[in-house]
Amino acid sequence: MIEQIKILKGIHPGFYLENELRKKNLKKGTFALSLQEFPQTLVSITKGKRRMNTGLALKIENSLGLEEGFLMILQVYYDIAQKKKQGQILHPDFSIIRPVLFWDTDFKTINWQKQKRAVIQRVFERGNQIEKDEITRFYGVQTVEETISNYAE
């Protein structure tokens, strides 16, 4: 389950449920009624418009043979991802990162999320320790370590 969660981390559990129902060739409405739930509830969840709740998650997991708690773990990771998006700082502290590191591009137009691999590589190849610390703070230790280890291979 842990490997599967790593892959699915951040997606809405309803999207996973939709895929499972499709694989098992089950109709949402019929499946919802078999769980004694309103079909509209299940449809809203599969569209990502409604949160998964514990009671329904347990019913679904039991019915589909999923590991208990799996859908709620997905819901928690999805909630965390949404919180990060809402409070996300769009770029590192410009007073710490020297624009000269990115001499070949307009520093202010860098897409810090889409180009994070290139940014991390550039700063860790040419930056000083303060800049490396700022990039680590901005992207997180895990992201930086994964990027560096992938780059080293």
C-alpha positions in Angstrom: 0.0 0.0 0.0 2.9 2.4 0.8 4.2 2.3 -2.7 0.8 2.8 -4.2 0.2 5.8 -1.9 3.6 7.4 -3.0 2.4 7.2 -6.6 -1.1 8.5 -5.8 -0.2 11.1 -3.2 -2.0 14.4 -3.8 -4.8 13.1 -6.0 -8.5 13.2 -4.9 -9.7 9.7 -3.6 -12.7 10.1 -5.9 -10.5 10.0 -8.9 -9.0 6.7 -7.7 -12.5 5.4 -6.9 -13.7 6.3 -10.4 -10.8 4.3 -11.9 -11.5 1.3 -9.7 -15.2 1.3 -10.6 -14.3 1.6 -14.3 -11.9 -1.4 -14.0 -14.5 -3.5 -12.3 -17.2 -2.3 -14.8 -19.5 -1.0 -12.0 -21.9 1.8 -12.5 -21.7 4.6 -9.9 -25.4 4.8 -9.2 -25.8 1.1 -8.8 -22.7 0.9 -6.6 -23.9 3.8 -4.4 -27.2 2.1 -3.9 -25.5 -1.2 -3.0 -23.7 0.8 -0.2 -27.0 2.4 0.8 -25.7 5.8 -0.2 -27.2 8.5 -2.5 -25.8 8.2 -6.1 -25.3 12.0 -6.1 -22.9 11.7 -3.2 -20.8 9.1 -5.0 -20.8 11.1 -8.3 -19.7 14.3 -6.4 -16.9 12.4 -4.8 -15.7 10.8 -8.1 -15.7 14.3 -9.7 -13.5 15.6 -6.8 -16.2 18.1 -5.7 -16.9 16.5 -2.4 -14.6 15.1 0.3 -14.4 11.4 1.2 -15.7 10.8 4.7 -14.6 7.9 7.0 -17.9 6.0 7.0 -18.3 6.0 3.3 -14.6 5.2 2.8 -14.9 2.1 5.0 -18.0 0.9 3.1 -16.3 1.4 -0.3 -13.0 -0.2 0.8 -14.9 -3.2 2.2 -17.0 -3.6 -0.9 -14.1 -3.2 -3.4 -11.6 -5.2 -1.3 -9.3 -2.3 -0.7 -7.1 -2.0 2.4 -8.9 -0.3 5.3 -8.0 3.4 5.5 -6.6 3.6 2.0 -9.1 6.1 0.7 -8.9 8.3 3.8 -5.1 8.4 3.5 -5.5 9.6 -0.1 -8.0 12.2 1.2 -5.5 13.5 3.8 -2.7 13.8 1.3 -5.1 15.5 -1.1 -6.1 18.0 1.6 -2.4 18.7 2.4 -1.7 19.3 -1.3 -4.6 21.7 -1.5 -3.4 23.6 1.6 0.1 23.9 0.1 -1.3 25.3 -3.1 -3.3 27.9 -1.3 -0.5 29.1 0.9 2.3 28.4 -1.5 5.0 31.0 -2.0 5.5 31.3 -5.7 9.3 31.8 -5.6 12.2 31.7 -3.3 13.5 34.8 -1.5 15.0 36.9 -4.2 17.2 38.7 -1.8 19.1 35.5 -1.1 19.4 34.0 -4.6 21.8 35.9 -6.9 20.3 36.5 -10.3 23.8 35.9 -11.9 23.2 32.2 -11.3 20.5 32.4 -14.0 22.5 34.6 -16.4 21.0 32.9 -19.4 17.3 33.7 -18.6 15.2 36.5 -17.2 15.3 35.8 -13.4 11.9 37.2 -12.8 10.2 35.0 -15.4 11.4 31.7 -14.2 8.6 29.3 -13.4 9.9 28.1 -10.1 7.5 25.1 -10.0 7.7 23.8 -13.5 11.5 24.3 -13.7 12.4 23.2 -10.2 14.7 20.4 -11.4 16.8 22.8 -13.5 16.7 25.4 -10.7 17.9 22.9 -8.1 20.6 21.6 -10.3 21.8 25.1 -11.2 21.9 26.3 -7.6 23.6 23.2 -6.3 26.2 23.3 -9.0 27.0 27.0 -8.9 25.4 28.5 -5.8 26.8 29.2 -2.3 25.6 27.5 0.8 23.1 30.3 1.7 21.5 29.9 -1.8 21.4 26.1 -1.4 19.8 26.5 2.0 17.1 28.8 0.5 16.4 26.4 -2.3 16.1 23.6 0.2 13.7 25.6 2.3 11.6 26.6 -0.7 11.3 23.2 -2.3 11.8 21.0 0.7 14.5 18.6 1.7 12.9 15.5 0.1 12.4 17.2 -3.3 16.0 18.6 -3.3 17.5 15.2 -2.3 15.5 13.3 -4.9 16.5 15.8 -7.6 20.1 15.7 -6.7 20.2 11.9 -6.5 18.4 11.6 -9.9 20.8 14.1 -11.4 23.9 12.2 -10.1 22.8 8.9 -11.7 
